[in-house]
């Protein structure tokens, strides 16, 4: 189960992910967050992954789709507080991790 807390400030979108980002949970990113980013012309997406416990291939692709949408809008995508186990899985995806 994924709990997604979202907060907007001007052109910034802050999200906090809790739980697992697996195939079933990518629906929230692909059908709510990505259209919201497109509609409101969000420039920066900062995602706090401190409480994210697991990510699978579909979850990685959902994050990558979000990054691509932001890149098209000349925005930035940032993952914060990523655990080492998840960070290793995201190495080949060229995501900015802090």
N, C-alpha and C positions, 0 to 999 in steps of 0.2 A: 504494500500500500504506500502511496506517495501523498504527502501533505505538502501543498504548494501555497506559501504565503507571499502575497505580492503587494508592493507599495510603489506608488508613482510619485516622482518629484520632477516637475518640468519635463525635460526630455530624457529623464533617467527612469529606468524600471529596475527595482530591487526585488529579488526573489529569494526565498529561503526554502530549500528542499529538505524534506525529512522523510526517511524511509528508504524505499527501493525504487530505482528508476529502471524498470524492466518493460517488456513489451506491452503489458496491460496498462501501465501507467503513462506511457508516452502520449497517450491520447490528450492529456491535459496540456502538454507543451504544444503539440501539433495543432490542436483545434481551439485553444483558448489564447495561449501566450503569443504564438506566431501571428495570428490575425490581429491581435491587439497591438503588437509592435508595428505591423504594416499600417493599420488604420490610424494610429496616433503618431506615426512618424517618430518613434522612439530612437534616440541616438546611442544610448548606452544601456547595456543590460548587465547588471552585476548580480551574480548568482552565488549565494552563500551555501556551500555544500558541507558544512560542519556536521550536520546530522544525517547526511546521506550515507546509507550503509552498504548499498550494492548498486551496481550498474551493469547492464548487459549490452549486447551489440545494438539492439534497437534503441536503448537509452542513449548510447553514444551517437547514433545517427540522428536522434531527435535534437540533441545538443548541437550537432554539426549543422542541421537544417536551420536552427535558430541563429547560429553564427553566420551562415550564408545570407540570410535575410538582412541581418544587421550590416553586413559588409556591403550589400547592394545599396543600403541607405547611408553609406559612409559612416557607420557607427562602430562601436566597439563592444566586444563580448568578453567578460571577465568572470572567471571562476575563483572564488575565495574559500579559504579554509578547507581545502580538499585533503582527504586522508591519503596517506602514502599508497595504500592498496589500490585506491581508485585512480590516483595520479599516474601510477604505472600503466594502467589500462588505457589512459587517455593520451599517452605519449605520441603515438603516431597520428593523432588528429589535429595537431598544430593549434591547440587551444591555449589561450593565455591564462595561465594559472598562477595565482599569487598566494 
